[in-house]
Amino acid sequence: MMTLEGLMMAAPTTERETPAFTAGQQRTVQLDGTPLVRVGARPGLFQYIAELWRFRHFIYYDSRSRSSSQNSMDSMGRLWMVLNPILQAAVYFTIFGYLLETHRGVVNFLGYLIIGVFTFRFIQGAVTSASNSIAGNQKVVQSFNFPRAALPISSAVRELLAAGPVFVVMAVLVYALGDYQIGDMVREPVSLSWHWLLFFPAIALALMVMTGLGMMLARAVNAYQDVKHLISVGTRIWFYGSAVIFSIERFATHEWMLWLMYHNPAYCVLDIIRHAWVYDGFADPYRWVVLGCWAVGSLVIGFLIFWHGEETYGREK
């Protein structure tokens, strides 16, 4: 009887030969890398402008969607966008206009004050929102490839869309209550005329100024978060330095203050609208010159400053 070991020894052994593979002809794949760019690289200026133009629909729809969602968590919703400036105007009128008598020397002080408070609220909101557009959207900046300038521009446009109903209420209040007389306030009838249309080019120029300033500040806030606190203080100083709640004639004896006022874009916007709506006339043409220079200069300079820092946005600190 043959054992298992004997069977194993008797079984013929076969060796499995591993087929030998020989390398064929070496092939080299060549890729054209000229259109490839480094992620986050800053494109050329004109290419950047072209890319920004292609994102114009995103800018509009992002502005509209964010504008419609403001105050969505409040029970009164967007009504607060109108109530806030009305309440602010009432407080300023009571404290400054009535108690501190800043109304003296101002014709139709109530209309003067309403335009100042409502319009400067838009100016302040546009600058503040645009300046925080990069630092407040780091996840978006890090996740998607798009021209970053779309964010501050979208923020400024959003404030304009949100201010639309506010400006309508402002027009109604100025027409209905602008010449309302309380105490010894000087009164002249407020009339509706084609001068009111000057509001639109004035606000368009103001939007250009705020967008340019917002892009400059957005780069600064992105680099140093502490700058946003300085912006808050600066806008408050700007508020009191733009003749929002008092007449510029109060400082007629200080030539340097008058010079600063006359070259202040916010004051120029307010003065143009006040002359058109409250006094049914034209502001000094120099206001348009100053405002136009600010609009073009700040938008061009702000855009260049922001574009130059394109590669720094979204970096982990």
ZADO-1210 file (C-alpha; in nm, 4 decimals, padded with zeros to 6 digits):
<atoms>
<atom x="00.0000" y="00.0000" z="00.0000" code="MET" pos="1"/>
<atom x="00.1465" y="00.3253" z="-00.1139" code="MET" pos="2"/>
<atom x="00.1398" y="00.6001" z="00.1342" code="THR" pos="3"/>
<atom x="00.0506" y="00.9632" z="00.0711" code="LEU" pos="4"/>
<atom x="00.4150" y="01.0515" z="00.0838" code="GLU" pos="5"/>
<atom x="00.4900" y="00.7909" z="-00.1791" code="GLY" pos="6"/>
<atom x="00.2234" y="00.9227" z="-00.4087" code="LEU" pos="7"/>
<atom x="00.3637" y="01.2705" z="-00.3723" code="MET" pos="8"/>
<atom x="00.7112" y="01.1446" z="-00.4534" code="MET" pos="9"/>
<atom x="00.5895" y="00.9441" z="-00.7497" code="ALA" pos="10"/>
<atom x="00.3863" y="01.2256" z="-00.8984" code="ALA" pos="11"/>
<atom x="00.5728" y="01.3997" z="-01.1725" code="PRO" pos="12"/>
<atom x="00.6647" y="01.7537" z="-01.0882" code="THR" pos="13"/>
<atom x="00.5836" y="02.0216" z="-01.3383" code="THR" pos="14"/>
<atom x="00.7287" y="02.3670" z="-01.3151" code="GLU" pos="15"/>
<atom x="00.5083" y="02.6620" z="-01.4121" code="ARG" pos="16"/>
<atom x="00.7113" y="02.8953" z="-01.6100" code="GLU" pos="17"/>
<atom x="00.6294" y="03.2611" z="-01.5684" code="THR" pos="18"/>
<atom x="00.6038" y="03.4252" z="-01.9024" code="PRO" pos="19"/>
<atom x="00.8582" y="03.6909" z="-01.9506" code="ALA" pos="20"/>
<atom x="00.7238" y="04.0363" z="-02.0397" code="PHE" pos="21"/>
<atom x="00.9431" y="04.2600" z="-02.2355" code="THR" pos="22"/>
<atom x="00.8945" y="04.6346" z="-02.2436" code="ALA" pos="23"/>
<atom x="00.7808" y="04.7568" z="-02.5739" code="GLY" pos="24"/>
<atom x="00.8732" y="05.0821" z="-02.7373" code="GLN" pos="25"/>
<atom x="00.8786" y="05.3648" z="-02.4857" code="GLN" pos="26"/>
<atom x="00.6106" y="05.6223" z="-02.5452" code="ARG" pos="27"/>
<atom x="00.6130" y="05.9808" z="-02.4321" code="THR" pos="28"/>
<atom x="00.2943" y="06.1834" z="-02.3851" code="VAL" pos="29"/>
<atom x="00.3354" y="06.5546" z="-02.4311" code="GLN" pos="30"/>
<atom x="00.0776" y="06.8021" z="-02.2980" code="LEU" pos="31"/>
<atom x="00.0437" y="07.1649" z="-02.3910" code="ASP" pos="32"/>
<atom x="00.0513" y="07.3454" z="-02.0591" code="GLY" pos="33"/>
<atom x="00.0362" y="07.6978" z="-02.1908" code="THR" pos="34"/>
<atom x="-00.3343" y="07.7486" z="-02.1033" code="PRO" pos="35"/>
<atom x="-00.2844" y="07.6157" z="-01.7488" code="LEU" pos="36"/>
<atom x="-00.2513" y="07.8701" z="-01.4702" code="VAL" pos="37"/>
<atom x="-00.1712" y="07.8383" z="-01.1059" code="ARG" pos="38"/>
<atom x="-00.4763" y="07.8171" z="-00.8820" code="VAL" pos="39"/>
<atom x="-00.5423" y="08.1592" z="-00.7334" code="GLY" pos="40"/>
<atom x="-00.3062" y="08.3356" z="-00.9703" code="ALA" pos="41"/>
<atom x="-00.3881" y="08.6940" z="-01.0554" code="ARG" pos="42"/>
<atom x="-00.4852" y="08.7280" z="-01.4218" code="PRO" pos="43"/>
<atom x="-00.3991" y="09.0254" z="-01.6345" code="GLY" pos="44"/>
<atom x="-00.5996" y="09.3412" z="-01.5813" code="LEU" pos="45"/>
<atom x="-00.8000" y="09.3252" z="-01.9023" code="PHE" pos="46"/>
<atom x="-00.8548" y="08.9508" z="-01.8657" code="GLN" pos="47"/>
<atom x="-00.9764" y="09.0155" z="-01.5119" code="TYR" pos="48"/>
<atom x="-01.2225" y="09.2765" z="-01.6344" code="ILE" pos="49"/>
<atom x="-01.3478" y="09.0344" z="-01.9015" code="ALA" pos="50"/>
<atom x="-01.3975" y="08.7606" z="-01.6414" code="GLU" pos="51"/>
<atom x="-01.5811" y="09.0034" z="-01.4172" code="LEU" pos="52"/>
<atom x="-01.8121" y="09.0944" z="-01.7044" code="TRP" pos="53"/>
<atom x="-01.8940" y="08.7262" z="-01.7547" code="ARG" pos="54"/>
<atom x="-02.0006" y="08.7144" z="-01.3897" code="PHE" pos="55"/>
<atom x="-02.2369" y="09.0116" z="-01.4220" code="ARG" pos="56"/>
<atom x="-02.5436" y="08.7875" z="-01.3907" code="HIS" pos="57"/>
<atom x="-02.4055" y="08.6340" z="-01.0717" code="PHE" pos="58"/>
<atom x="-02.3516" y="08.9835" z="-00.9289" code="ILE" pos="59"/>
<atom x="-02.7107" y="09.0827" z="-00.9978" code="TYR" pos="60"/>
<atom x="-02.8786" y="08.7627" z="-00.8763" code="TYR" pos="61"/>
<atom x="-02.6575" y="08.7376" z="-00.5688" code="ASP" pos="62"/>
<atom x="-02.7396" y="09.0988" z="-00.4822" code="SER" pos="63"/>
<atom x="-03.1113" y="09.0445" z="-00.5324" code="ARG" pos="64"/>
<atom x="-03.1288" y="08.7194" z="-00.3357" code="SER" pos="65"/>
<atom x="-02.9320" y="08.8552" z="-00.0407" code="ARG" pos="66"/>
<atom x="-03.1339" y="09.1749" z="-00.0436" code="SER" pos="67"/>
<atom x="-03.4635" y="08.9865" z="-00.0295" code="SER" pos="68"/>
<atom x="-03.3385" y="08.7696" z="00.2590" code="SER" pos="69"/>
<atom x="-03.2423" y="09.0613" z="00.4828" code="GLN" pos="70"/>
<atom x="-03.4440" y="09.0740" z="00.8077" code="ASN" pos="71"/>
<atom x="-03.6108" y="08.7475" z="00.7023" code="SER" pos="72"/>
<atom x="-03.5828" y="08.6168" z="01.0597" code="MET" pos="73"/>
<atom x="-03.7690" y="08.9148" z="01.2054" code="ASP" pos="74"/>
<atom x="-04.1438" y="08.8944" z="01.2442" code="SER" pos="75"/>
<atom x="-04.1887" y="09.2256" z="01.0613" code="MET" pos="76"/>
<atom x="-03.9407" y="09.1250" z="00.7904" code="GLY" pos="77"/>
<atom x="-03.8258" y="09.3895" z="00.5443" code="ARG" pos="78"/>
<atom x="-04.0520" y="09.6473" z="00.7042" code="LEU" pos="79"/>
<atom x="-03.7655" y="09.7198" z="00.9402" code="TRP" pos="80"/>
<atom x="-03.5596" y="09.8450" z="00.6474" code="MET" pos="81"/>
<atom x="-03.8047" y="10.1343" z="00.6260" code="VAL" pos="82"/>
<atom x="-03.8838" y="10.1731" z="00.9947" code="LEU" pos="83"/>
<atom x="-03.5200" y="10.2027" z="01.1036" code="ASN" pos="84"/>
<atom x="-03.4384" y="10.5246" z="00.9127" code="PRO" pos="85"/>
<atom x="-03.7784" y="10.6705" z="01.0061" code="ILE" pos="86"/>
<atom x="-03.7102" y="10.6109" z="01.3753" code="LEU" pos="87"/>
<atom x="-03.3574" y="10.7460" z="01.3399" code="GLN" pos="88"/>
<atom x="-03.4873" y="11.0613" z="01.1714" code="ALA" pos="89"/>
<atom x="-03.7421" y="11.1058" z="01.4500" code="ALA" pos="90"/>
<atom x="-03.4711" y="11.0747" z="01.7163" code="VAL" pos="91"/>
<atom x="-03.2349" y="11.3170" z="01.5399" code="TYR" pos="92"/>
<atom x="-03.5189" y="11.5623" z="01.4813" code="PHE" pos="93"/>
<atom x="-03.6187" y="11.5589" z="01.8483" code="THR" pos="94"/>
<atom x="-03.2713" y="11.5799" z="01.9981" code="ILE" pos="95"/>
<atom x="-03.0764" y="11.7868" z="01.7463" code="PHE" pos="96"/>
<atom x="-03.3431" y="11.9724" z="01.5549" code="GLY" pos="97"/>
<atom x="-03.5821" y="12.0609" z="01.8362" code="TYR" pos="98"/>
<atom x="-03.3895" y="12.0491" z="02.1646" code="LEU" pos="99"/>
<atom x="-03.0476" y="12.1610" z="02.0392" code="LEU" pos="100"/>
<atom x="-03.2070" y="12.3864" z="01.7740" code="GLU" pos="101"/>
<atom x="-02.9853" y="12.2837" z="01.4846" code="THR" pos="102"/>
<atom x="-03.2818" y="12.3730" z="01.2625" code="HIS" pos="103"/>
<atom x="-03.2045" y="12.7427" z="01.2863" code="ARG" pos="104"/>
<atom x="-03.1114" y="12.8833" z="00.9477" code="GLY" pos="105"/>
<atom x="-03.2335" y="12.5737" z="00.7596" code="VAL" pos="106"/>
<atom x="-03.5386" y="12.6102" z="00.5367" code="VAL" pos="107"/>
<atom x="-03.7701" y="12.3065" z="00.5508" code="ASN" pos="108"/>
<atom x="-03.5572" y="12.1397" z="00.8153" code="PHE" pos="109"/>
<atom x="-03.7722" y="11.8269" z="00.8326" code="LEU" pos="110"/>
<atom x="-03.7244" y="11.7502" z="00.4630" code="GLY" pos="111"/>
<atom x="-03.3572" y="11.8435" z="00.4945" code="TYR" pos="112"/>
<atom x="-03.3164" y="11.5956" z="00.7807" code="LEU" pos="113"/>
<atom x="-03.5121" y="11.3121" z="00.6160" code="ILE" pos="114"/>
<atom x="-03.2962" y="11.3223" z="00.3026" code="ILE" pos="115"/>
<atom x="-02.9792" y="11.3334" z="00.5096" code="GLY" pos="116"/>
<atom x="-03.0621" y="11.0392" z="00.7364" code="VAL" pos="117"/>
<atom x="-03.2151" y="10.8131" z="00.4693" code="PHE" pos="118"/>
<atom x="-02.9464" y="10.8723" z="00.2075" code="THR" pos="119"/>
<atom x="-02.6490" y="10.8495" z="00.4399" code="PHE" pos="120"/>
<atom x="-02.7843" y="10.5206" z="00.5728" code="ARG" pos="121"/>
<atom x="-02.7473" y="10.3814" z="00.2216" code="PHE" pos="122"/>
<atom x="-02.3976" y="10.5290" z="00.1869" code="ILE" pos="123"/>
<atom x="-02.2817" y="10.3836" z="00.5179" code="GLN" pos="124"/>
<atom x="-02.4378" y="10.0450" z="00.4477" code="GLY" pos="125"/>
<atom x="-02.2765" y="10.0173" z="00.1036" code="ALA" pos="126"/>
<atom x="-01.9266" y="10.0947" z="00.2319" code="VAL" pos="127"/>
<atom x="-01.9548" y="09.8677" z="00.5361" code="THR" pos="128"/>
<atom x="-02.1046" y="09.5752" z="00.3453" code="SER" pos="129"/>
<atom x="-01.8512" y="09.5938" z="00.0621" code="ALA" pos="130"/>
<atom x="-01.5568" y="09.6210" z="00.3017" code="SER" pos="131"/>
<atom x="-01.6588" y="09.2957" z="00.4777" code="ASN" pos="132"/>
<atom x="-01.7422" y="09.1069" z="00.1576" code="SER" pos="133"/>
<atom x="-01.4126" y="08.9125" z="00.1362" code="ILE" pos="134"/>
<atom x="-01.3440" y="08.8513" z="00.5046" code="ALA" pos="135"/>
<atom x="-01.7035" y="08.7448" z="00.5600" code="GLY" pos="136"/>
<atom x="-01.7115" y="08.4972" z="00.2689" code="ASN" pos="137"/>
<atom x="-01.3884" y="08.3051" z="00.3160" code="GLN" pos="138"/>
<atom x="-01.5496" y="07.9672" z="00.2421" code="LYS" pos="139"/>
<atom x="-01.6831" y="08.0927" z="-00.0898" code="VAL" pos="140"/>
<atom x="-01.3494" y="08.2483" z="-00.1815" code="VAL" pos="141"/>
<atom x="-01.1606" y="07.9276" z="-00.1000" code="GLN" pos="142"/>
<atom x="-01.4065" y="07.6924" z="-00.2717" code="SER" pos="143"/>
<atom x="-01.4793" y="07.8570" z="-00.6056" code="PHE" pos="144"/>
<atom x="-01.2740" y="08.0134" z="-00.8798" code="ASN" pos="145"/>
<atom x="-01.4136" y="08.3504" z="-00.9824" code="PHE" pos="146"/>
<atom x="-01.2997" y="08.7136" z="-00.9881" code="PRO" pos="147"/>
<atom x="-01.3095" y="08.8193" z="-00.6246" code="ARG" pos="148"/>
<atom x="-01.4122" y="09.1738" z="-00.7158" code="ALA" pos="149"/>
<atom x="-01.7598" y="09.0334" z="-00.7794" code="ALA" pos="150"/>
<atom x="-01.8149" y="09.0132" z="-00.4030" code="LEU" pos="151"/>
<atom x="-01.7659" y="09.3813" z="-00.3041" code="PRO" pos="152"/>
<atom x="-01.9507" y="09.4950" z="-00.6165" code="ILE" pos="153"/>
<atom x="-02.2372" y="09.2582" z="-00.5348" code="SER" pos="154"/>
<atom x="-02.2470" y="09.3870" z="-00.1765" code="SER" pos="155"/>
<atom x="-02.2730" y="09.7494" z="-00.2883" code="ALA" pos="156"/>
<atom x="-02.5438" y="09.6682" z="-00.5425" code="VAL" pos="157"/>
<atom x="-02.7294" y="09.4708" z="-00.2755" code="ARG" pos="158"/>
<atom x="-02.7438" y="09.7791" z="-00.0537" code="GLU" pos="159"/>
<atom x="-02.8813" y="09.9794" z="-00.3449" code="LEU" pos="160"/>
<atom x="-03.1555" y="09.7232" z="-00.4095" code="LEU" pos="161"/>
<atom x="-03.2377" y="09.7100" z="-00.0401" code="ALA" pos="162"/>
<atom x="-03.2557" y="10.0898" z="-00.0289" code="ALA" pos="163"/>
<atom x="-03.5085" y="10.1028" z="-00.3152" code="GLY" pos="164"/>
<atom x="-03.8194" y="10.0865" z="-00.0933" code="PRO" pos="165"/>
<atom x="-03.6479" y="10.3190" z="00.1552" code="VAL" pos="166"/>
<atom x="-03.5949" y="10.5829" z="-00.1129" code="PHE" pos="167"/>
<atom x="-03.9607" y="10.5548" z="-00.2161" code="VAL" pos="168"/>
<atom x="-04.0688" y="10.6202" z="00.1422" code="VAL" pos="169"/>
<atom x="-03.8180" y="10.9050" z="00.1609" code="MET" pos="170"/>
<atom x="-03.9716" y="11.0687" z="-00.1460" code="ALA" pos="171"/>
<atom x="-04.3224" y="11.0371" z="-00.0024" code="VAL" pos="172"/>
<atom x="-04.2182" y="11.1824" z="00.3336" code="LEU" pos="173"/>
<atom x="-04.0316" y="11.4736" z="00.1765" code="VAL" pos="174"/>
<atom x="-04.3252" y="11.5592" z="-00.0477" code="TYR" pos="175"/>
<atom x="-04.5833" y="11.5248" z="00.2307" code="ALA" pos="176"/>
<atom x="-04.3902" y="11.6522" z="00.5351" code="LEU" pos="177"/>
<atom x="-04.0810" y="11.8216" z="00.3965" code="GLY" pos="178"/>
<atom x="-04.2202" y="12.1711" z="00.4490" code="ASP" pos="179"/>
<atom x="-04.3964" y="12.0937" z="00.7767" code="TYR" pos="180"/>
<atom x="-04.3408" y="12.3772" z="01.0204" code="GLN" pos="181"/>
<atom x="-04.2813" y="12.3219" z="01.3902" code="ILE" pos="182"/>
<atom x="-04.2246" y="12.6225" z="01.6116" code="GLY" pos="183"/>
<atom x="-04.0092" y="12.8867" z="01.4470" code="ASP" pos="184"/>
<atom x="-03.8825" y="12.6636" z="01.1655" code="MET" pos="185"/>
<atom x="-03.8576" y="12.8400" z="00.8295" code="VAL" pos="186"/>
<atom x="-04.0931" y="12.6953" z="00.5699" code="ARG" pos="187"/>
<atom x="-04.1158" y="12.7037" z="00.1898" code="GLU" pos="188"/>
<atom x="-04.3605" y="12.4938" z="-00.0148" code="PRO" pos="189"/>
<atom x="-04.2199" y="12.1679" z="-00.1520" code="VAL" pos="190"/>
<atom x="-04.3274" y="12.1095" z="-00.5115" code="SER" pos="191"/>
<atom x="-04.2917" y="11.8088" z="-00.7381" code="LEU" pos="192"/>
<atom x="-04.0969" y="11.8876" z="-01.0560" code="SER" pos="193"/>
<atom x="-03.8564" y="11.7310" z="-01.3028" code="TRP" pos="194"/>
<atom x="-03.5706" y="11.8364" z="-01.0754" code="HIS" pos="195"/>
<atom x="-03.6540" y="11.5314" z="-00.8687" code="TRP" pos="196"/>
<atom x="-03.5070" y="11.3169" z="-01.1458" code="LEU" pos="197"/>
<atom x="-03.1605" y="11.4443" z="-01.0551" code="LEU" pos="198"/>
<atom x="-03.1810" y="11.1973" z="-00.7704" code="PHE" pos="199"/>
<atom x="-03.0974" y="10.9068" z="-01.0036" code="PHE" pos="200"/>
<atom x="-02.7635" y="11.0267" z="-01.1457" code="PRO" pos="201"/>
<atom x="-02.6615" y="11.1452" z="-00.7989" code="ALA" pos="202"/>
<atom x="-02.7265" y="10.8009" z="-00.6478" code="ILE" pos="203"/>
<atom x="-02.5534" y="10.6300" z="-00.9426" code="ALA" pos="204"/>
<atom x="-02.2399" y="10.8368" z="-00.8829" code="LEU" pos="205"/>
<atom x="-02.2668" y="10.7692" z="-00.5104" code="ALA" pos="206"/>
<atom x="-02.2806" y="10.3952" z="-00.5818" code="LEU" pos="207"/>
<atom x="-01.9605" y="10.4219" z="-00.7839" code="MET" pos="208"/>
<atom x="-01.7890" y="10.6028" z="-00.4973" code="VAL" pos="209"/>
<atom x="-01.9046" y="10.3484" z="-00.2397" code="MET" pos="210"/>
<atom x="-01.8023" y="10.0544" z="-00.4592" code="THR" pos="211"/>
<atom x="-01.4527" y="10.1941" z="-00.5083" code="GLY" pos="212"/>
<atom x="-01.4072" y="10.2694" z="-00.1393" code="LEU" pos="213"/>
<atom x="-01.5518" y="09.9301" z="-00.0522" code="GLY" pos="214"/>
<atom x="-01.2978" y="09.7478" z="-00.2696" code="MET" pos="215"/>
<atom x="-01.0086" y="09.9365" z="-00.1103" code="MET" pos="216"/>
<atom x="-01.1344" y="09.8604" z="00.2382" code="LEU" pos="217"/>
<atom x="-01.2159" y="09.4976" z="00.1516" code="ALA" pos="218"/>
<atom x="-00.8487" y="09.4310" z="00.0843" code="ARG" pos="219"/>
<atom x="-00.7511" y="09.6050" z="00.4077" code="ALA" pos="220"/>
<atom x="-01.0047" y="09.4120" z="00.6168" code="VAL" pos="221"/>
<atom x="-00.8973" y="09.0852" z="00.4553" code="ASN" pos="222"/>
<atom x="-00.5382" y="09.1539" z="00.5596" code="ALA" pos="223"/>
<atom x="-00.6168" y="09.2957" z="00.9049" code="TYR" pos="224"/>
<atom x="-00.9520" y="09.2154" z="01.0664" code="GLN" pos="225"/>
<atom x="-00.9108" y="09.5033" z="01.3116" code="ASP" pos="226"/>
<atom x="-00.9649" y="09.7529" z="01.0311" code="VAL" pos="227"/>
<atom x="-01.3402" y="09.6879" z="01.0388" code="LYS" pos="228"/>
<atom x="-01.3574" y="09.8531" z="01.3827" code="HIS" pos="229"/>
<atom x="-01.1855" y="10.1601" z="01.2437" code="LEU" pos="230"/>
<atom x="-01.4361" y="10.1652" z="00.9581" code="ILE" pos="231"/>
<atom x="-01.7211" y="10.1770" z="01.2083" code="SER" pos="232"/>
<atom x="-01.5651" y="10.4777" z="01.3811" code="VAL" pos="233"/>
<atom x="-01.4786" y="10.6404" z="01.0494" code="GLY" pos="234"/>
<atom x="-01.8330" y="10.6180" z="00.9130" code="THR" pos="235"/>
<atom x="-01.9649" y="10.7781" z="01.2327" code="ARG" pos="236"/>
<atom x="-01.7232" y="11.0688" z="01.1917" code="ILE" pos="237"/>
<atom x="-01.8217" y="11.0851" z="00.8252" code="TRP" pos="238"/>
<atom x="-02.1867" y="11.1091" z="00.9315" code="PHE" pos="239"/>
<atom x="-02.1296" y="11.4182" z="01.1421" code="TYR" pos="240"/>
<atom x="-01.8923" y="11.5632" z="00.8828" code="GLY" pos="241"/>
<atom x="-02.1458" y="11.5485" z="00.5992" code="SER" pos="242"/>
<atom x="-02.4051" y="11.7973" z="00.7309" code="ALA" pos="243"/>
<atom x="-02.6643" y="11.5223" z="00.7745" code="VAL" pos="244"/>
<atom x="-02.8448" y="11.6794" z="01.0688" code="ILE" pos="245"/>
<atom x="-02.7310" y="12.0417" z="01.0578" code="PHE" pos="246"/>
<atom x="-02.6554" y="12.3166" z="00.8100" code="SER" pos="247"/>
<atom x="-02.3081" y="12.3734" z="00.6737" code="ILE" pos="248"/>
<atom x="-02.3504" y="12.7474" z="00.7371" code="GLU" pos="249"/>
<atom x="-02.2866" y="12.6803" z="01.1057" code="ARG" pos="250"/>
<atom x="-01.9172" y="12.6441" z="01.0171" code="PHE" pos="251"/>
<atom x="-01.8933" y="12.9398" z="00.7810" code="ALA" pos="252"/>
<atom x="-01.6243" y="13.0948" z="01.0014" code="THR" pos="253"/>
<atom x="-01.3966" y="12.7904" z="00.9592" code="HIS" pos="254"/>
<atom x="-01.2669" y="12.7974" z="00.6047" code="GLU" pos="255"/>
<atom x="-01.0837" y="12.4662" z="00.6291" code="TRP" pos="256"/>
<atom x="-01.4002" y="12.2898" z="00.7463" code="MET" pos="257"/>
<atom x="-01.5982" y="12.4379" z="00.4588" code="LEU" pos="258"/>
<atom x="-01.3309" y="12.3181" z="00.2179" code="TRP" pos="259"/>
<atom x="-01.3536" y="11.9650" z="00.3580" code="LEU" pos="260"/>
<atom x="-01.7327" y="11.9728" z="00.3342" code="MET" pos="261"/>
<atom x="-01.7336" y="12.0915" z="-00.0254" code="TYR" pos="262"/>
<atom x="-01.4970" y="11.8095" z="-00.1248" code="HIS" pos="263"/>
<atom x="-01.6816" y="11.5438" z="00.0722" code="ASN" pos="264"/>
<atom x="-01.8654" y="11.3100" z="-00.1715" code="PRO" pos="265"/>
<atom x="-02.1383" y="11.2285" z="00.0819" code="ALA" pos="266"/>
<atom x="-02.2124" y="11.5968" z="00.1345" code="TYR" pos="267"/>
<atom x="-02.2216" y="11.6529" z="-00.2411" code="CYS" pos="268"/>
<atom x="-02.4812" y="11.3760" z="-00.2819" code="VAL" pos="269"/>
<atom x="-02.6979" y="11.5158" z="-00.0028" code="LEU" pos="270"/>
<atom x="-02.6717" y="11.8721" z="-00.1290" code="ASP" pos="271"/>
<atom x="-02.7711" y="11.7728" z="-00.4839" code="ILE" pos="272"/>
<atom x="-03.0778" y="11.5792" z="-00.3684" code="ILE" pos="273"/>
<atom x="-03.1820" y="11.8467" z="-00.1188" code="ARG" pos="274"/>
<atom x="-03.1709" y="12.1214" z="-00.3779" code="HIS" pos="275"/>
<atom x="-03.3685" y="11.9074" z="-00.6235" code="ALA" pos="276"/>
<atom x="-03.6362" y="11.7851" z="-00.3827" code="TRP" pos="277"/>
<atom x="-03.6665" y="12.0388" z="-00.1021" code="VAL" pos="278"/>
<atom x="-03.5727" y="12.3634" z="-00.2778" code="TYR" pos="279"/>
<atom x="-03.6787" y="12.2778" z="-00.6360" code="ASP" pos="280"/>
<atom x="-03.3545" y="12.3845" z="-00.7977" code="GLY" pos="281"/>
<atom x="-02.9985" y="12.2939" z="-00.8910" code="PHE" pos="282"/>
<atom x="-02.7113" y="12.2545" z="-00.6521" code="ALA" pos="283"/>
<atom x="-02.3839" y="12.4305" z="-00.7178" code="ASP" pos="284"/>
<atom x="-02.2336" y="12.2728" z="-01.0364" code="PRO" pos="285"/>
<atom x="-01.9138" y="12.2270" z="-00.8406" code="TYR" pos="286"/>
<atom x="-02.0935" y="11.9556" z="-00.6392" code="ARG" pos="287"/>
<atom x="-02.1357" y="11.7541" z="-00.9576" code="TRP" pos="288"/>
<atom x="-01.7707" y="11.8042" z="-01.0511" code="VAL" pos="289"/>
<atom x="-01.6472" y="11.6882" z="-00.7104" code="VAL" pos="290"/>
<atom x="-01.8856" y="11.3932" z="-00.7015" code="LEU" pos="291"/>
<atom x="-01.7935" y="11.2890" z="-01.0559" code="GLY" pos="292"/>
<atom x="-01.4215" y="11.3022" z="-00.9781" code="CYS" pos="293"/>
<atom x="-01.4752" y="11.0964" z="-00.6650" code="TRP" pos="294"/>
<atom x="-01.6837" y="10.8417" z="-00.8567" code="ALA" pos="295"/>
<atom x="-01.4320" y="10.7856" z="-01.1344" code="VAL" pos="296"/>
<atom x="-01.1217" y="10.8170" z="-00.9178" code="GLY" pos="297"/>
<atom x="-01.2333" y="10.5917" z="-00.6334" code="SER" pos="298"/>
<atom x="-01.3721" y="10.3255" z="-00.8673" code="LEU" pos="299"/>
<atom x="-01.0562" y="10.3080" z="-01.0804" code="VAL" pos="300"/>
<atom x="-00.8100" y="10.3285" z="-00.7908" code="ILE" pos="301"/>
<atom x="-01.0136" y="10.0948" z="-00.5728" code="GLY" pos="302"/>
<atom x="-01.0422" y="09.8392" z="-00.8514" code="PHE" pos="303"/>
<atom x="-00.6666" y="09.8451" z="-00.9186" code="LEU" pos="304"/>
<atom x="-00.5837" y="09.8094" z="-00.5497" code="ILE" pos="305"/>
<atom x="-00.8259" y="09.5204" z="-00.5124" code="PHE" pos="306"/>
<atom x="-00.7063" y="09.3472" z="-00.8305" code="TRP" pos="307"/>
<atom x="-00.3439" y="09.3738" z="-00.7204" code="HIS" pos="308"/>
<atom x="-00.4257" y="09.1748" z="-00.4063" code="GLY" pos="309"/>
<atom x="-00.6267" y="08.9039" z="-00.5855" code="GLU" pos="310"/>
<atom x="-00.3851" y="08.6254" z="-00.4848" code="GLU" pos="311"/>
<atom x="-00.4076" y="08.7069" z="-00.1140" code="THR" pos="312"/>
<atom x="-00.7813" y="08.6500" z="-00.0754" code="TYR" pos="313"/>
<atom x="-00.8842" y="08.3231" z="00.0864" code="GLY" pos="314"/>
<atom x="-00.5463" y="08.2386" z="00.2366" code="ARG" pos="315"/>
<atom x="-00.5458" y="08.0759" z="00.5770" code="GLU" pos="316"/>
<atom x="-00.4083" y="08.3044" z="00.8449" code="LYS" pos="317"/>
</atoms>
